[in-house]
Amino acid sequence: MAGNSVNFPTADALVAHFDRFIEVDKERTNFIETLLQRLAYNENQIRRLELDLEDQTRSRIRYQSETNELENRLNSFQKLMNKDAYVAVIVDGDGAKFRDDLLADTTSGAVEAAQNIQHEVRQYLETLKSDSFAGDDVPVVTRVFANVRDLGRVLRSSGVVRSEDDMYMFAENFTNSRPDFDFVNVGRGKENADSKIRRMLGHYYKDYRCKKIFFVACHDAGYAHDLRGYVAADAEHRIVLVETTPAEESLQSLKFPMVRFKSVFREEPLKLKPMMTRSQSAVRSKSPAKLANNIAGLRSAMATPVNTQPLSSPPATANSASSPPGLPDAIVITSSENGSGSVRHATFPTAGNQSAKAKAAKSSRPARTIEYNEDGHRLDAAIKTPSYSSAHDTYKRKCEGIKPKVFCNAFYIGGQCPRGDQCEREHETTLTADEVAIHRFKARTSACYKGPECDSYDCHLSHHCPTDPNCSRPDCKFSKTKFGDLHLTKTKLMPYERWTEDNSFPTYIRKETDGPVAMVPLGAATYSMALTRGRPTREGTSPENGWIVREGRELGRMQGECMTTTTTTTIIIITITTSGLFLVKNRHAHPSPFRSGRSHAHASPRCRITSATQRRRQVGRASEA
């Protein structure tokens, strides 16, 4: 029985085996549930992506359609722009002058000048190989701005044209040669042409149809500031500078393309020379009797001075040798290094009338004065700080435009420069009244190199701090100069003496405690040395007996050529010459080594005057000096 029995697992083994099957089923169930969840998630993602794809497809189709529409519109606009495209040529005709051979023939020369401009422009455009300039039908708009009258005078004086009317004819024929060509007569005044050129430059730059701007004004550095504002990526390709005479360095530094129109404009400055008006020729053609009568009338007519630079007499020639001593007003034409000419009206000086005219000019203007305080320190008139206005901006731009040069003080403040054409400072730029006021104030912020003893009536600098007596700046440049501290207190700003131009005697400004000192030049045998309240106080018959009196108080007595005083605070030295009386005030009194208890002049036999202050205060001029 035992041999045929079957081995069955125990109940515990079966239960354990069954539990393993249950665990396997759970794992299978979890796995299947995970797969189902993943499948559901993927199906949701697929549906979302399908929607996104559908949306992107619709967007792409819409964007593609809009892109095609915009491209078509852009092409239409480009075609429209290129269809109406043009190039502009701006010419400053006062400085950029046409070739002599073109100006000589006012009819065909003007037409040829217009043709050459068009040819030069198109030849330059061909080198760019741009679709915007394809073909020869691109309009060339040309504007020439000039003062035709003065330009005609400049060209006539150099022998380029026969008369001023030839320039008018040339301008008219140039304008009529092409519908897009204009020669604009701006009249007298440098700013007339400059303002129009600047405005047209801005107009053409803002017009998208203008593909190129040929700027023919490289002779004038004043345009550098305006062109500097157009230095940009597109402007460097749109603006082209056309060089006639050598371009200013400030314009070359802008890096704009630069070309030359050799068939149109002259490349060297005009060689100008003074010329006389028709009225002068008429004077020379008259008979001597009529000429003498006319000279008297001309001299009276020329009594009114002309505010211009002094002109030197012309070289002696066959014609000038026969010139009468009094000539009518002449038109003088000058040229700068860059070829620009200027015309000014002046009276032509000759040996017979130059000094008379100088006296008439001086007498017609108020006499200038210089005041000093008791220490001999020159006092400056108070100056008001200019209020801020647009003139500050324009003045600053003009200063930038003329660099490295600066404005000439004598020319812009004084009215004329004694150095004339030899002056290295700026004379050509026009300043308005407000700009001149700003320049005058700027000049007063600089200390005079002659210091407080300056005696020049033409000095426009400062001899002490302009803000005295209220200067509060610790770093004021007037504190440490080679003349010391140039700051004055309120007391030191009180004037003591006043010198007037062309007057040999100073005027002493009266104080409350001191009366005036009146000086009378020496006469012959009898003379009065001083006046007190208009009455002679002492009379003498020789220099040894002369007296100086201030309000009746005796100050000193003449001793030969010198004078000793009875005061220890003031020494007055008087030197007598054949021309009159010299008065010098010496403030360094010292006891006399020759007279006990008295002060007197230096022991030199003639009391010689050596200091600059003393020389300035001399009353009169010795004939032997």
C-alpha positions in Angstrom: 0.0 0.0 0.0 2.8 2.2 1.0 4.6 1.6 -2.4 1.6 2.8 -4.5 0.8 6.0 -2.5 0.9 9.6 -4.1 2.8 12.5 -2.5 0.5 15.4 -2.2 1.7 18.8 -1.0 0.6 19.9 2.2 -2.2 22.5 2.7 0.3 25.2 3.7 2.3 24.6 0.5 -0.7 24.9 -1.6 -1.7 28.1 0.1 1.7 29.5 -0.4 1.7 28.5 -4.1 -1.7 30.1 -4.5 -0.5 33.3 -2.9 2.3 33.5 -5.5 -0.3 33.2 -8.3 -2.3 36.1 -6.7 0.8 38.3 -6.7 1.6 37.6 -10.3 -2.0 38.4 -11.2 -1.7 41.7 -9.4 1.4 42.6 -11.2 -0.2 41.8 -14.5 -3.2 43.8 -13.6 -1.1 46.8 -12.7 0.9 46.5 -15.8 -2.2 46.4 -18.0 -3.7 49.4 -16.1 -0.4 51.4 -16.7 -0.5 50.6 -20.4 -4.1 51.7 -20.6 -3.3 55.0 -18.9 -0.4 55.6 -21.2 -2.5 54.9 -24.2 -5.1 57.3 -23.0 -2.5 60.1 -22.4 -1.0 59.5 -25.9 -4.3 59.7 -27.5 -5.0 63.0 -25.8 -1.6 64.3 -26.9 -2.2 63.2 -30.4 -5.5 65.0 -30.5 -3.9 68.2 -29.1 -1.1 68.1 -31.6 -3.5 67.5 -34.4 -5.3 70.6 -33.4 -2.1 72.6 -33.1 -1.0 71.3 -36.5 -4.3 72.3 -38.0 -4.0 75.8 -36.4 -0.4 76.2 -37.6 -1.4 75.1 -41.0 -4.1 77.7 -41.1 -1.7 80.4 -39.7 1.0 79.5 -42.2 -1.4 79.8 -45.0 -2.6 83.1 -43.7 0.9 84.4 -43.0 2.1 83.3 -46.4 -0.8 85.0 -48.0 -0.1 88.2 -46.1 3.6 88.0 -46.8 2.9 87.7 -50.5 0.6 90.7 -50.3 3.2 92.7 -48.4 5.9 91.7 -50.9 3.7 92.8 -53.7 3.0 96.1 -52.0 6.7 96.6 -51.3 7.6 95.9 -54.9 5.0 98.4 -55.9 6.4 101.0 -53.5 9.9 100.4 -54.7 8.9 100.7 -58.3 7.0 103.9 -57.4 10.1 105.3 -55.6 12.5 104.3 -58.3 10.1 105.7 -60.9 10.1 109.2 -59.2 13.7 109.0 -58.0 16.0 111.9 -58.6 19.4 113.2 -57.5 20.0 116.7 -56.2 23.0 119.1 -56.7 23.4 122.0 -54.3 25.9 124.6 -55.3 27.2 127.6 -53.2 27.9 129.8 -56.2 29.7 132.5 -54.3 32.6 130.1 -53.5 32.3 127.3 -56.1 32.8 129.2 -59.4 32.2 127.8 -62.9 35.1 127.4 -65.3 36.4 130.6 -67.0 35.6 129.3 -70.4 32.0 128.6 -69.5 31.5 132.0 -67.9 33.1 133.8 -70.8 30.2 132.8 -73.1 27.0 133.7 -71.3 24.8 131.9 -73.7 26.3 128.6 -74.9 28.6 128.5 -71.8 25.7 128.4 -69.4 24.0 125.6 -71.4 27.3 123.7 -71.5 27.7 124.1 -67.8 24.3 122.6 -67.2 25.0 119.7 -69.6 28.4 119.0 -67.9 26.8 118.9 -64.5 24.3 116.3 -65.7 27.0 114.3 -67.4 29.3 114.3 -64.3 26.5 113.2 -62.1 25.4 110.4 -64.3 28.9 109.3 -64.9 29.3 108.9 -61.1 26.0 107.1 -60.8 27.1 104.5 -63.4 30.0 103.5 -61.2 27.6 102.6 -58.4 25.7 100.0 -60.6 22.5 100.5 -58.7 19.0 99.6 -60.0 17.7 102.9 -58.7 19.9 104.8 -61.2 19.4 102.6 -64.2 19.1 104.4 -67.4 19.7 108.0 -68.4 16.3 109.3 -67.4 17.1 109.9 -63.8 16.3 113.6 -63.2 19.2 115.8 -61.9 17.8 118.7 -59.9 20.4 121.5 -59.5 20.1 124.6 -57.4 22.9 127.3 -57.5 22.7 130.0 -54.8 24.8 133.1 -55.2 24.8 136.9 -54.9 24.8 137.5 -58.6 25.7 141.2 -58.3 28.8 140.8 -56.1 29.8 137.6 -57.9 29.7 139.5 -61.2 32.0 142.2 -59.7 34.4 139.6 -58.5 34.6 137.9 -61.9 34.9 141.2 -63.7 37.7 142.3 -61.5 39.6 139.1 -62.3 38.9 139.5 -66.1 36.7 136.4 -66.4 33.6 138.4 -67.6 33.5 141.7 -69.4 30.8 143.3 -67.2 28.5 142.5 -64.3 25.6 142.1 -66.6 27.3 139.0 -68.1 26.8 137.2 -64.8 23.1 138.0 -64.9 22.9 136.7 -68.4 24.8 133.5 -67.5 22.5 132.9 -64.5 19.4 133.4 -66.7 20.6 131.1 -69.4 21.6 128.5 -66.9 18.2 128.5 -65.4 16.5 128.2 -68.8 18.8 125.4 -70.0 17.0 122.6 -68.1 13.6 122.5 -66.4 15.2 121.2 -63.2 18.1 123.7 -63.1 17.9 127.0 -61.2 20.4 129.8 -60.6 19.0 131.6 -57.5 20.0 135.2 -56.9 20.0 135.6 -53.1 21.1 139.2 -53.0 23.6 140.8 -50.6 24.5 139.1 -47.3 26.4 135.9 -46.7 23.7 134.4 -44.6 21.2 134.6 -47.4 22.9 131.9 -49.4 24.0 129.8 -46.4 20.5 129.6 -44.9 18.9 128.5 -48.2 21.6 125.9 -48.8 21.2 124.5 -45.3 17.4 124.3 -45.7 17.6 122.7 -49.1 20.1 120.1 -47.8 17.6 119.1 -45.1 14.7 119.0 -47.5 16.4 116.7 -50.0 17.7 114.5 -47.2 14.2 113.9 -45.8 12.8 113.2 -49.3 13.0 109.4 -49.8 12.9 109.9 -53.5 16.2 111.8 -53.5 18.8 109.1 -53.9 21.9 111.2 -54.0 22.8 114.7 -52.8 25.8 116.3 -54.4 27.0 119.1 -52.1 29.2 121.6 -53.9 30.4 123.8 -51.0 33.6 122.3 -49.7 35.3 125.6 -49.7 33.4 126.8 -46.6 34.2 125.2 -43.3 30.9 126.6 -41.9 29.0 123.7 -43.4 30.9 121.2 -41.4 28.6 121.4 -38.4 25.5 120.9 -40.5 27.0 118.0 -42.4 28.1 116.4 -39.2 24.5 115.9 -38.3 24.0 113.7 -41.3 26.8 111.3 -40.6 24.8 108.0 -40.4 24.8 104.7 -42.2 22.5 105.8 -45.0 23.7 109.4 -45.2 27.2 108.3 -45.9 25.9 106.8 -49.1 23.4 109.5 -50.0 25.6 112.6 -49.6 28.5 113.2 -51.9 30.8 116.1 -51.5 32.0 117.8 -54.7 35.4 119.5 -54.3 36.2 122.6 -56.3 39.1 124.5 -54.6 40.8 122.4 -52.0 38.3 121.3 -49.4 38.5 122.4 -45.8 40.0 119.9 -43.4 36.9 119.9 -41.2 34.9 118.7 -44.2 37.4 116.1 -45.3 37.3 114.6 -41.8 33.6 113.7 -42.2 34.5 110.8 -44.5 31.8 111.5 -47.0 32.5 110.4 -50.6 34.3 113.2 -52.4 34.6 113.8 -56.2 35.5 116.6 -58.6 33.5 117.9 -61.5 36.5 119.1 -63.5 34.4 120.0 -66.6 32.2 122.3 -64.6 34.0 124.1 -61.7 37.4 125.8 -61.5 39.9 124.2 -59.2 42.1 127.1 -58.2 41.2 130.4 -56.4 40.6 133.6 -58.4 43.4 136.0 -58.4 41.6 139.2 -57.6 42.8 142.8 -57.7 41.2 146.1 -56.7 39.1 147.7 -59.3 37.6 151.2 -59.5 34.0 152.0 -60.3 32.8 153.8 -63.4 32.5 157.0 -61.4 36.3 157.0 -60.9 36.8 156.6 -64.6 34.5 159.5 -65.2 36.5 161.7 -62.8 39.7 160.9 -64.7 38.1 161.7 -68.0 37.1 165.2 -67.0 39.1 168.3 -67.6 41.4 169.7 -64.9 39.1 172.6 -64.2 36.0 170.5 -63.8 38.1 167.9 -61.9 39.2 170.5 -59.3 35.6 171.5 -58.7 34.4 167.9 -58.4 37.2 167.1 -55.9 35.8 169.6 -53.4 32.4 168.1 -53.6 33.8 164.6 -53.3 35.7 165.4 -50.2 32.7 166.9 -48.5 30.6 163.8 -49.6 33.3 161.5 -48.2 33.2 163.1 -44.8 31.0 160.3 -43.6 33.4 157.4 -42.8 32.9 153.9 -44.1 33.2 151.2 -41.5 35.7 148.9 -43.2 39.3 147.8 -43.0 42.0 150.4 -43.8 43.2 150.1 -47.4 46.8 150.7 -48.5 47.5 152.9 -51.5 47.8 150.9 -54.8 51.2 150.4 -56.5 52.2 153.3 -58.6 51.4 152.6 -62.3 50.8 154.7 -65.3 47.1 155.0 -64.5 47.5 155.5 -60.7 50.1 158.2 -61.2 47.6 160.4 -62.9 45.0 159.8 -60.2 43.6 163.0 -58.5 44.2 163.5 -54.8 40.5 162.9 -54.0 38.8 159.9 -55.6 35.2 158.9 -55.2 34.1 155.8 -53.4 35.8 152.6 -54.7 34.6 149.1 -54.7 37.3 146.9 -53.3 37.2 143.1 -53.9 39.2 140.7 -51.8 39.8 137.0 -52.0 40.4 134.4 -49.4 42.6 131.4 -49.8 39.8 129.1 -50.8 38.7 131.3 -53.6 35.6 132.9 -52.2 35.4 136.6 -53.0 33.9 139.4 -51.0 32.9 143.0 -52.1 33.0 145.9 -49.7 32.6 149.6 -50.4 35.4 151.9 -49.2 37.0 155.2 -49.8 40.2 154.7 -51.7 43.0 156.5 -49.8 45.7 158.4 -51.6 48.6 160.5 -50.4 46.6 163.7 -50.7 43.5 162.7 -48.8 44.4 159.8 -46.5 45.2 161.8 -43.4 42.1 164.1 -43.9 39.8 161.1 -44.1 41.3 159.6 -41.0 40.6 162.8 -39.1 37.1 162.9 -40.4 36.5 159.3 -39.4 37.8 159.9 -35.9 35.7 163.0 -35.4 32.5 161.3 -36.5 32.6 158.7 -33.7 32.5 159.3 -29.9 35.9 159.7 -28.3 37.0 156.6 -26.4 38.2 156.9 -22.8 40.3 155.0 -20.3 39.9 155.3 -16.6 42.4 154.5 -13.8 42.2 154.4 -10.1 44.5 156.2 -7.7 47.0 153.3 -7.9 47.2 153.6 -11.7 45.2 150.4 -12.2 43.1 150.5 -15.4 39.3 150.1 -14.7 37.0 148.3 -17.0 33.4 149.2 -17.7 30.8 146.9 -16.2 29.5 144.3 -18.5 26.3 142.3 -18.2 26.2 138.6 -18.7 24.1 137.9 -21.9 20.8 136.2 -21.2 20.5 132.8 -22.7 18.9 132.8 -26.2 19.2 131.0 -29.5 22.2 133.2 -30.3 24.3 131.1 -27.8 23.6 128.0 -29.9 24.3 129.8 -33.2 27.5 131.4 -31.9 28.7 128.0 -30.6 28.1 126.4 -34.0 29.9 129.2 -35.7 32.9 128.8 -33.3 33.0 125.1 -34.1 32.8 125.8 -37.8 35.8 128.1 -37.9 38.1 125.9 -35.8 41.1 126.0 -35.4 40.7 129.7 -36.1 39.0 132.1 -33.6 37.0 135.3 -34.1 39.1 138.5 -34.3 38.3 140.8 -31.4 39.4 143.9 -33.3 37.2 143.1 -36.3 34.0 142.0 -34.6 34.1 144.2 -31.4 36.1 147.2 -32.6 34.7 147.3 -36.1 38.0 147.0 -38.0 41.2 145.0 -37.8 44.5 147.0 -38.2 46.2 143.8 -39.5 43.9 143.5 -42.4 44.6 140.5 -44.6 47.6 139.7 -42.6 45.4 138.7 -39.6 45.3 135.0 -39.0 41.9 135.2 -37.2 38.4 134.8 -38.6 36.9 137.8 -40.4 34.6 136.3 -43.0 31.8 134.8 -40.8 28.9 137.1 -40.1 27.8 137.5 -36.5 24.5 139.0 -35.4 24.2 141.7 -32.8 23.4 139.2 -30.1 26.3 137.0 -31.2 28.7 140.0 -31.0 27.4 140.7 -27.5 28.2 137.1 -26.5 31.7 137.3 -28.1 32.3 140.7 -26.3 31.4 139.1 -23.0 33.6 136.0 -23.8 36.6 138.3 -24.6 36.1 140.1 -21.2 36.6 136.8 -19.4 40.3 136.8 -20.5 43.0 138.9 -18.8 44.9 141.5 -20.8 48.5 140.4 -21.5 49.6 144.0 -20.8 48.2 144.0 -17.3 46.6 146.8 -15.3 48.9 149.4 -17.0 47.4 148.8 -20.4 46.9 152.1 -22.3 45.4 150.8 -25.6 42.0 152.2 -26.6 41.5 149.1 -28.8 41.9 146.6 -25.9 38.8 144.5 -25.4 40.1 142.2 -22.7 39.8 142.6 -18.9 42.3 144.3 -16.6 40.7 143.1 -13.4 38.1 140.5 -12.6 34.8 141.3 -14.4 32.8 140.4 -11.4 34.6 142.8 -9.0 33.9 143.6 -6.3 31.7 140.6 -5.8 33.9 137.8 -7.0 33.5 134.7 -4.8 35.2 132.1 -6.8 38.2 130.5 -5.0 39.8 129.4 -8.2 39.3 132.6 -10.2 42.0 132.9 -12.8 42.4 136.6 -12.1 43.7 135.7 -8.6 47.1 134.3 -9.9 48.4 136.2 -12.9 51.9 137.4 -13.7 50.7 140.8 -12.5 49.5 139.4 -9.2 46.0 139.4 -7.9 43.8 141.4 -10.3 40.8 141.7 -7.9 39.7 145.2 -6.9 37.6 146.2 -3.9 34.8 148.7 -4.2 37.1 151.5 -3.1 39.7 150.5 -5.7 37.1 150.6 -8.4 36.6 154.3 -7.9 38.1 156.1 -11.0 40.7 158.8 -10.3 41.7 160.0 -13.8 40.2 159.6 -17.2 42.2 159.7 -20.5 40.3 160.6 -23.7 41.4 159.6 -27.1 43.3 162.2 -29.1 43.5 164.4 -25.9 46.9 165.3 -24.5 45.6 166.0 -21.0 43.8 163.7 -18.5 40.7 164.6 -16.6 41.0 164.1 -12.9 37.7 162.9 -11.4 37.0 165.1 -8.3 36.6 163.5 -4.9 34.7 165.1 -1.9 38.0 166.1 -0.1 40.1 167.0 -3.1 39.6 169.7 -5.7 40.6 169.6 -9.4 44.0 170.3 -10.6 43.9 172.5 -13.7 47.0 172.4 -15.9 47.8 175.1 -18.5 50.5 174.5 -21.1 53.4 176.9 -21.0 53.2 180.0 -23.1 55.8 182.6 -23.9 57.0 185.1 -21.2 54.0 185.1 -18.9 51.9 182.0 -18.2 49.6 180.5 -15.6 50.6 177.2 -14.1 47.3 176.3 -12.5 43.7 177.5 -12.0 41.6 177.4 -8.9 37.9 177.6 -9.6 38.7 179.3 -12.9 41.0 182.0 -11.5 44.8 182.3 -12.0 46.5 181.5 -8.7 50.1 182.2 -9.5 51.9 183.8 -12.4 55.5 183.7 -13.3 57.8 185.1 -15.9 60.1 182.0 -16.1 59.9 178.3 -15.5 61.8 178.8 -12.2 58.8 180.7 -10.8 56.0 178.3 -11.8 53.5 177.0 -9.3 51.0 174.1 -9.0 47.9 174.7 -6.8 45.1 172.4 -5.7 42.1 174.3 -4.3 44.4 177.1 -3.2 46.8 174.8 -1.3 50.4 175.1 -2.5 51.9 171.7 -3.5 55.3 172.6 -4.9 57.5 175.1 -6.7 59.4 174.8 -9.9 63.1 174.3 -9.6 64.7 174.5 -13.0 63.4 171.5 -14.9 62.1 169.7 -11.8 59.7 170.5 -9.1 59.9 169.8 -5.4 56.9 169.5 -3.1 56.0 170.3 0.4 54.1 167.1 1.0 55.5 163.6 1.8 52.6 161.7 0.1 52.9 163.0 -3.4 55.7 164.0 -5.7 54.9 165.9 -8.8 57.6 166.0 -11.5 57.3 168.7 -14.2 59.6 168.7 -17.2 59.5 171.7 -19.5 60.3 171.2 -23.2 59.8 173.3 -26.3 56.3 171.7 -26.9 54.8 172.4 -23.5 54.4 170.8 -20.1 54.8 167.2 -18.9 53.0 166.2 -15.7 53.9 162.9 -14.1 52.6 161.7 -10.7 55.0 159.6 -8.7 53.5 158.0 -5.7 56.8 156.8 -4.1 57.8 159.9 -2.1 60.9 159.7 0.0 62.9 162.2 2.1 65.3 164.3 0.1 69.0 163.6 0.7 69.7 167.2 -0.3 67.0 169.1 1.7 66.2 168.1 5.2 62.6 167.5 6.0 61.4 168.0 2.3 60.5 165.5 -0.4 61.5 166.1 -4.0 62.0 164.4 -7.3 64.9 162.1 -8.1 68.3 163.8 -8.2 68.6 163.3 -11.9 69.2 166.7 -13.7 66.1 166.3 -15.9 64.0 164.0 -13.6 63.9 161.4 -16.3 60.7 159.3 -16.7 61.3 155.6 -17.1 58.2 153.6 -15.9 55.4 152.5 -18.2 52.8 154.2 -15.9 54.7 157.4 -16.0 55.0 157.4 -19.8 51.3 156.8 -20.1 50.5 159.8 -17.9 52.6 162.3 -19.7 50.5 165.3 -20.6 51.4 166.3 -24.1 54.2 165.0 -26.3 57.7 166.5 -26.6 58.5 167.5 -30.2 61.9 165.9 -29.9 60.5 162.5 -28.7 
